[in-house]
């Protein structure tokens, strides 16, 4: 027989579960006894683990805001308001999923190299005038076998926030040139981002490539891009080497090229207008020199902060859809849920199945002792070998 295959799509459906619970009352002591029955995810609510998981997956993985989900549920013949979805999500995040969030936060401290970035977000009811900017910070591990991504909501961009979040951490932090990161203390070595160092030059090339009157400035930016690109090409060739060999190559070969770049930059400062894109690029490199060279002291620190920027991208895309977050509680819940979603994806998990498993497992262990509960959290980690089949993508 010839075999012909094609995909068939089966639309989702919503069902109502009824649990009939036998209740007995004794004649003598009037003691009421109820039969064993499944405990609700949220007392007094119609939401189940599977429904809440579908809501979380739609918003924090597939960037579908609550008001669009509300319309989709209406098409299924079920009215679930965006307010209900928001309340369920905040309660589940605060009551259950924040536990795994905090546990993953503690795991960040076990990595020698982290990356950080931040982006704006508007929160409607945060006690400040309308239009005040808030920030969503992200902290992530460099590419590893057990990646962790943690978002944190804060009202401001103050230096105290990363200092508090990373209190007690010892290692390397890759970041852009924002001054707040440079005040984190002696135990954290700040490593600058060479991709940020090239951005002003790249902007200049795009703006000046058809401008014959500013050819000299254009040539300076092109040469800067060539020299920075050479650093990335050289370092890329070291990836297959052992840690010791990679460090030796960086300190000998890559350092020579980096020193040559800064000598060249110094010679070009003043030859172009300081407020031009090329001038800004030269100034940025000179101001960030010590941080840009910090990567040469270790084999494991990348030359750029791109991993953090990739991890924050899904939040930025989501922000375009929901525009603003209504409350501070909603912003904190979003930080928890984006953290779990991005960490799940980074560990090659199916976010829907992972969210559902957490909502099924964490509530039934809430009364465990701390040690027993922590042992259970270890089994729930995204890289745990104890995760059921089907959560990890094949």
TISEPA-962859 format. One record per residue (C-alpha): residue number from 1; residue in one letter; x negated, y, z. Coordinates in steps of 0.001 Angstrom, whole numbers, plus 500000, padded with zeros to 6 digits. Each point is the difference from the previous one (the first is absolute). Example, Ala and Ser with C-alpha at 12.3 -4.5 7.8 and 13.67 -1.06 7.14 Angstrom:
- 1, A, 487700, 495500, 507800 .
- 2, S, 498630, 503440, 499340 .
% end
This chain:
- 1, X, 500000, 500000, 500000 .
- 2, X, 498963, 503564, 499399 .
- 3, X, 500005, 502110, 503154 .
- 4, X, 501152, 503599, 499869 .
- 5, X, 499671, 502249, 503054 .
- 6, X, 501317, 503420, 500878 .
- 7, X, 500445, 502028, 503135 .
- 8, X, 503471, 500168, 501535 .
- 9, X, 500727, 502794, 502460 .
- 10, X, 502261, 499285, 502968 .
- 11, X, 501252, 503264, 501579 .
- 12, X, 499790, 500432, 503749 .
- 13, X, 503103, 499491, 502077 .
- 14, X, 501103, 500971, 503464 .
- 15, X, 501741, 497527, 502288 .
- 16, X, 501580, 500386, 503416 .
- 17, X, 498900, 497544, 502690 .
- 18, X, 502469, 499133, 502745 .
- 19, X, 498736, 498492, 503248 .
- 20, X, 502735, 498441, 502168 .
- 21, X, 498852, 499889, 503605 .
- 22, X, 501767, 497795, 502515 .
- 23, X, 500667, 501807, 503293 .
- 24, X, 500999, 498094, 503148 .
- 25, X, 501240, 501243, 503318 .
- 26, X, 500044, 497837, 503114 .
- 27, X, 503140, 499957, 502199 .
- 28, X, 498199, 500026, 503352 .
- 29, X, 497283, 502658, 499661 .
- 30, X, 501210, 501717, 496799 .
- 31, X, 496500, 499586, 498596 .
- 32, X, 499898, 500668, 496256 .
- 33, X, 497797, 497777, 497852 .
- 34, X, 499222, 500676, 496358 .
- 35, X, 498659, 497449, 497575 .
- 36, X, 496562, 500535, 498482 .
- 37, X, 500131, 502276, 496975 .
- 38, X, 497617, 502025, 497822 .
- 39, X, 499018, 503286, 501604 .
- 40, X, 500702, 503076, 497841 .
- 41, X, 497091, 501971, 498594 .
- 42, X, 501555, 503174, 501394 .
- 43, X, 502748, 499645, 502603 .
- 44, X, 503396, 501155, 498772 .
- 45, X, 498801, 500318, 496398 .
- 46, X, 500990, 498141, 496839 .
- 47, X, 496421, 500006, 498701 .
- 48, X, 498193, 496658, 499647 .
- 49, X, 496311, 499269, 499483 .
- 50, X, 500519, 499341, 496294 .
- 51, X, 502003, 503191, 499411 .
- 52, X, 497542, 502218, 501877 .
- 53, X, 497139, 498362, 498141 .
- 54, X, 501677, 500768, 496678 .
- 55, X, 500346, 503644, 501066 .
- 56, X, 496358, 500201, 501096 .
- 57, X, 498733, 498338, 496837 .
- 58, X, 502069, 502303, 497798 .
- 59, X, 498761, 503195, 501642 .
- 60, X, 496448, 499319, 501159 .
- 61, X, 498910, 497695, 497180 .
- 62, X, 502190, 500949, 497036 .
- 63, X, 500342, 503692, 500970 .
- 64, X, 503820, 499978, 499913 .
- 65, X, 501346, 502588, 502499 .
- 66, X, 502992, 499292, 502213 .
- 67, X, 502482, 502057, 498003 .
- 68, X, 499304, 497928, 496869 .
- 69, X, 500311, 496792, 501971 .
- 70, X, 503324, 501252, 501338 .
- 71, X, 501291, 500325, 496431 .
- 72, X, 498715, 496537, 499116 .
- 73, X, 501773, 498440, 502985 .
- 74, X, 503208, 501752, 498895 .
- 75, X, 499701, 498186, 496669 .
- 76, X, 499991, 496735, 501951 .
- 77, X, 503213, 501068, 501698 .
- 78, X, 498377, 500664, 503394 .
- 79, X, 499776, 503408, 501668 .
- 80, X, 496697, 500361, 501835 .
- 81, X, 499265, 503651, 500607 .
- 82, X, 496544, 501529, 499756 .
- 83, X, 500400, 501079, 503644 .
- 84, X, 500510, 496377, 501073 .
- 85, X, 496989, 498893, 497982 .
- 86, X, 497853, 502739, 501523 .
- 87, X, 501111, 499141, 503557 .
- 88, X, 499441, 496262, 499499 .
- 89, X, 496581, 500624, 498496 .
- 90, X, 498843, 502322, 502774 .
- 91, X, 501209, 497620, 502714 .
- 92, X, 498343, 496945, 498409 .
- 93, X, 496778, 501924, 499470 .
- 94, X, 499867, 501318, 503565 .
- 95, X, 501216, 496845, 501738 .
- 96, X, 498276, 497239, 498042 .
- 97, X, 497706, 500986, 497154 .
- 98, X, 498084, 502633, 501984 .
- 99, X, 498530, 497089, 501973 .
- 100, X, 498306, 498587, 496907 .
- 101, X, 499042, 503533, 498922 .
- 102, X, 498146, 500595, 503286 .
- 103, X, 498358, 496591, 499760 .
- 104, X, 498748, 500757, 496485 .
- 105, X, 498755, 503375, 501245 .
- 106, X, 497837, 498189, 502549 .
- 107, X, 498640, 497772, 497208 .
- 108, X, 498645, 503080, 498181 .
- 109, X, 497378, 500331, 502715 .
- 110, X, 498436, 496680, 499014 .
- 111, X, 498942, 501292, 496560 .
- 112, X, 496704, 501800, 499465 .
- 113, X, 501259, 502133, 497101 .
- 114, X, 503290, 501901, 499814 .
- 115, X, 501454, 502543, 497624 .
- 116, X, 502391, 502851, 500776 .
- 117, X, 502165, 502467, 498143 .
- 118, X, 503107, 502101, 500611 .
- 119, X, 502884, 501498, 498051 .
- 120, X, 502855, 502367, 500712 .
- 121, X, 503555, 499063, 500905 .
- 122, X, 502997, 502125, 500951 .
- 123, X, 502025, 499066, 503084 .
- 124, X, 503330, 501779, 500281 .
- 125, X, 500585, 499944, 503760 .
- 126, X, 496621, 500294, 501707 .
- 127, X, 500668, 503110, 502104 .
- 128, X, 498242, 502371, 497611 .
- 129, X, 501238, 502433, 497328 .
- 130, X, 501295, 498421, 496789 .
- 131, X, 497273, 499294, 497465 .
- 132, X, 497268, 499357, 502583 .
- 133, X, 497491, 497455, 498735 .
- 134, X, 499370, 496761, 501828 .
- 135, X, 497414, 497376, 499098 .
- 136, X, 499828, 496274, 499443 .
- 137, X, 496496, 498750, 500708 .
- 138, X, 498732, 496655, 498727 .
- 139, X, 497149, 497867, 501339 .
- 140, X, 498944, 496897, 498127 .
- 141, X, 497238, 497458, 499906 .
- 142, X, 497600, 499890, 497108 .
- 143, X, 500680, 497059, 497679 .
- 144, X, 499878, 496930, 502225 .
- 145, X, 501476, 496541, 500417 .
- 146, X, 502346, 501330, 502719 .
- 147, X, 501008, 503517, 498894 .
- 148, X, 501946, 502250, 502362 .
- 149, X, 501858, 503189, 499056 .
- 150, X, 501344, 502271, 502743 .
- 151, X, 502041, 503169, 499463 .
- 152, X, 500510, 502557, 502762 .
- 153, X, 502419, 502932, 500029 .
- 154, X, 498913, 503281, 501566 .
- 155, X, 501471, 503497, 499911 .
- 156, X, 496666, 501638, 499155 .
- 157, X, 496685, 499395, 498300 .
- 158, X, 498052, 500689, 503187 .
- 159, X, 496673, 498293, 500679 .
- 160, X, 501384, 498618, 503260 .
- 161, X, 502159, 497468, 498128 .
- 162, X, 497260, 497858, 498377 .
- 163, X, 497915, 500456, 503147 .
- 164, X, 502774, 498491, 502125 .
- 165, X, 500919, 497302, 497481 .
- 166, X, 496378, 498827, 499718 .
- 167, X, 499095, 500477, 503661 .
- 168, X, 497503, 497318, 500935 .
- 169, X, 499277, 498976, 496401 .
- 170, X, 496372, 499508, 498987 .
- 171, X, 499045, 499748, 496357 .
- 172, X, 500161, 501819, 496674 .
- 173, X, 502898, 502113, 498780 .
- 174, X, 500298, 500906, 496308 .
- 175, X, 502013, 503138, 499353 .
- 176, X, 500227, 503159, 497951 .
- 177, X, 498419, 503291, 501023 .
- 178, X, 502718, 501042, 502458 .
- 179, X, 498232, 501450, 503016 .
- 180, X, 502228, 498242, 502559 .
- 181, X, 498274, 496689, 499313 .
- 182, X, 496605, 501496, 500742 .
- 183, X, 500852, 500519, 503673 .
- 184, X, 500683, 496388, 500954 .
- 185, X, 496887, 499478, 502095 .
- 186, X, 496683, 498218, 499941 .
- 187, X, 501358, 496466, 499860 .
- 188, X, 501532, 500559, 496569 .
- 189, X, 497806, 500657, 496977 .
- 190, X, 501843, 502098, 497427 .
- 191, X, 499373, 499053, 496377 .
- 192, X, 501040, 502406, 497256 .
- 193, X, 501800, 499170, 496778 .
- 194, X, 498131, 500312, 496701 .
- 195, X, 503293, 499918, 498083 .
- 196, X, 500997, 503205, 501777 .
- 197, X, 496572, 501425, 499166 .
- 198, X, 500684, 499578, 496285 .
- 199, X, 503577, 501350, 499915 .
- 200, X, 499172, 503677, 499529 .
- 201, X, 497628, 499072, 497180 .
- 202, X, 502666, 497846, 498393 .
- 203, X, 502500, 502859, 500229 .
- 204, X, 497477, 502349, 498408 .
- 205, X, 499370, 497666, 497071 .
- 206, X, 503723, 499687, 499315 .
- 207, X, 500484, 503771, 500144 .
- 208, X, 496890, 501046, 498059 .
- 209, X, 499572, 497359, 497312 .
- 210, X, 501539, 502312, 497373 .
- 211, X, 498562, 503244, 501422 .
- 212, X, 496934, 500953, 497938 .
- 213, X, 499290, 503042, 502183 .
- 214, X, 499202, 497939, 503088 .
- 215, X, 497912, 497245, 498468 .
- 216, X, 497217, 500341, 502576 .
- 217, X, 502393, 499421, 502871 .
- 218, X, 501584, 497079, 498159 .
- 219, X, 496586, 498394, 499503 .
- 220, X, 499222, 500297, 503722 .
- 221, X, 503216, 498147, 500896 .
- 222, X, 499363, 497352, 497372 .
- 223, X, 496497, 499411, 501335 .
- 224, X, 501329, 499764, 503564 .
- 225, X, 502534, 497383, 498924 .
- 226, X, 497276, 498053, 498219 .
- 227, X, 497750, 499985, 503064 .
- 228, X, 502800, 498983, 502404 .
- 229, X, 501182, 497340, 497549 .
- 230, X, 496469, 498632, 499925 .
- 231, X, 500102, 499566, 503794 .
- 232, X, 503171, 497914, 499735 .
- 233, X, 498559, 497899, 497155 .
- 234, X, 496814, 499282, 501917 .
- 235, X, 501844, 499080, 503200 .
- 236, X, 502451, 497799, 498100 .
- 237, X, 497071, 497862, 498842 .
- 238, X, 499173, 499231, 503664 .
- 239, X, 503348, 498366, 500845 .
- 240, X, 498850, 496445, 499317 .
- 241, X, 496956, 500376, 502274 .
- 242, X, 499782, 499009, 503644 .
- 243, X, 500551, 502652, 502673 .
- 244, X, 496282, 500400, 500684 .
- 245, X, 499138, 500191, 496311 .
- 246, X, 502770, 502507, 499356 .
- 247, X, 498812, 502224, 502850 .
- 248, X, 496402, 499853, 498768 .
- 249, X, 501074, 500987, 496482 .
- 250, X, 502100, 502867, 501298 .
- 251, X, 497245, 501412, 502151 .
- 252, X, 497421, 499821, 497254 .
- 253, X, 501617, 500366, 496583 .
- 254, X, 503325, 501670, 500741 .
- 255, X, 498491, 502504, 502430 .
- 256, X, 497592, 501213, 497321 .
- 257, X, 502868, 500709, 497606 .
- 258, X, 502074, 501657, 502740 .
- 259, X, 497086, 502240, 501010 .
- 260, X, 499464, 500934, 496366 .
- 261, X, 503673, 500954, 499738 .
- 262, X, 499814, 502362, 502974 .
- 263, X, 496782, 501560, 498723 .
- 264, X, 501753, 500600, 496690 .
- 265, X, 503068, 501461, 501774 .
- 266, X, 497794, 502374, 501970 .
- 267, X, 498429, 501229, 496759 .
- 268, X, 503428, 500702, 498472 .
- 269, X, 501567, 501867, 502921 .
- 270, X, 500280, 503636, 498956 .
- 271, X, 499865, 499265, 496271 .
- 272, X, 503792, 499741, 499753 .
- 273, X, 502769, 502070, 501673 .
- 274, X, 500424, 498631, 503562 .
- 275, X, 503819, 500112, 499779 .
- 276, X, 500117, 498045, 496740 .
- 277, X, 500765, 496280, 500111 .
- 278, X, 496372, 499230, 499211 .
- 279, X, 498822, 502389, 502719 .
- 280, X, 502383, 498403, 502495 .
- 281, X, 498614, 496584, 499078 .
- 282, X, 496426, 501120, 500643 .
- 283, X, 500961, 501597, 503326 .
- 284, X, 501955, 496908, 501080 .
- 285, X, 497000, 497743, 499376 .
- 286, X, 497609, 502224, 501924 .
- 287, X, 502392, 500365, 502955 .
- 288, X, 500705, 496261, 500107 .
- 289, X, 496438, 498825, 499321 .
- 290, X, 499400, 498237, 503334 .
- 291, X, 503335, 498188, 499821 .
- 292, X, 499557, 499009, 496358 .
- 293, X, 496575, 498529, 500785 .
- 294, X, 501238, 498084, 503072 .
- 295, X, 501019, 497008, 497858 .
- 296, X, 496326, 499333, 499280 .
- 297, X, 499348, 498944, 503596 .
- 298, X, 502138, 496859, 499724 .
- 299, X, 500828, 497396, 497375 .
- 300, X, 503745, 499757, 500626 .
- 301, X, 501263, 503577, 499749 .
- 302, X, 501468, 500841, 496562 .
- 303, X, 499054, 503154, 498116 .
- 304, X, 503571, 501243, 500001 .
- 305, X, 503198, 500190, 502004 .
- 306, X, 502184, 498573, 497224 .
- 307, X, 501320, 497037, 501995 .
- 308, X, 501792, 502316, 502451 .
- 309, X, 501429, 502027, 497130 .
- 310, X, 501335, 496858, 498350 .
- 311, X, 501670, 498909, 503224 .
- 312, X, 501715, 503355, 500527 .
- 313, X, 501298, 500111, 496418 .
- 314, X, 503186, 497991, 500688 .
- 315, X, 500954, 502434, 502735 .
- 316, X, 499410, 502939, 497647 .
- 317, X, 502215, 498371, 497355 .
- 318, X, 502692, 499338, 502614 .
- 319, X, 499807, 503605, 501186 .
- 320, X, 501052, 501178, 496550 .
- 321, X, 503204, 497996, 500386 .
- 322, X, 501022, 500793, 503566 .
- 323, X, 498489, 503558, 499946 .
- 324, X, 500071, 500303, 503794 .
- 325, X, 500504, 497913, 503130 .
- 326, X, 502847, 501063, 502268 .
- 327, X, 498571, 499461, 503496 .
- 328, X, 496730, 499432, 501814 .
- 329, X, 501212, 496518, 500982 .
- 330, X, 500566, 499307, 496316 .
- 331, X, 496499, 501212, 499165 .
- 332, X, 498441, 497758, 502652 .
- 333, X, 502066, 497050, 498769 .
- 334, X, 498867, 500708, 496442 .
- 335, X, 496369, 499911, 501132 .
- 336, X, 500561, 496579, 501590 .
- 337, X, 501831, 498568, 497001 .
- 338, X, 497673, 501343, 497308 .
- 339, X, 497108, 498567, 502051 .
- 340, X, 501518, 496512, 500079 .
- 341, X, 501047, 500141, 496336 .
- 342, X, 496592, 501134, 498735 .
- 343, X, 498126, 497574, 502259 .
- 344, X, 502201, 497148, 498789 .
- 345, X, 499337, 500864, 496345 .
- 346, X, 496266, 500381, 500644 .
- 347, X, 499970, 496481, 501494 .
- 348, X, 501815, 498507, 497003 .
- 349, X, 503265, 499460, 501881 .
- 350, X, 503559, 500384, 498798 .
- 351, X, 501160, 503031, 502023 .
- 352, X, 503660, 498922, 500132 .
- 353, X, 499158, 496570, 501428 .
- 354, X, 497484, 501494, 502420 .
- 355, X, 502400, 502663, 501324 .
- 356, X, 502694, 497351, 500453 .
- 357, X, 497644, 497661, 501837 .
- 358, X, 498939, 502765, 502394 .
- 359, X, 503621, 500926, 500733 .
- 360, X, 500805, 496354, 500680 .
- 361, X, 496970, 499221, 502160 .
- 362, X, 499230, 503104, 502056 .
- 363, X, 503449, 500346, 501689 .
- 364, X, 499998, 496438, 501363 .
- 365, X, 496610, 500523, 501695 .
- 366, X, 500700, 503348, 501648 .
- 367, X, 500242, 498421, 503458 .
- 368, X, 496701, 498098, 499714 .
- 369, X, 497057, 500844, 502229 .
- 370, X, 497469, 502416, 498495 .
- 371, X, 497405, 497283, 499334 .
- 372, X, 502538, 497667, 498440 .
- 373, X, 501476, 502806, 497940 .
- 374, X, 496570, 501066, 498710 .
- 375, X, 499277, 496407, 499019 .
- 376, X, 503219, 500028, 498017 .
- 377, X, 499088, 503318, 498336 .
- 378, X, 496761, 498422, 498796 .
- 379, X, 502104, 497426, 498170 .
- 380, X, 502064, 502782, 498412 .
- 381, X, 497040, 501913, 498571 .
- 382, X, 500086, 500365, 496195 .
- 383, X, 496933, 497792, 499598 .
- 384, X, 501083, 497338, 502496 .
- 385, X, 499906, 496418, 498760 .
- 386, X, 503098, 499356, 502132 .
- 387, X, 502276, 502055, 497746 .
- 388, X, 502684, 497799, 498402 .
- 389, X, 499726, 498921, 496404 .
- 390, X, 501617, 502482, 497674 .
- 391, X, 498868, 503189, 501727 .
- 392, X, 496635, 499986, 498251 .
- 393, X, 499962, 500463, 496247 .
- 394, X, 498556, 497049, 498127 .
% end
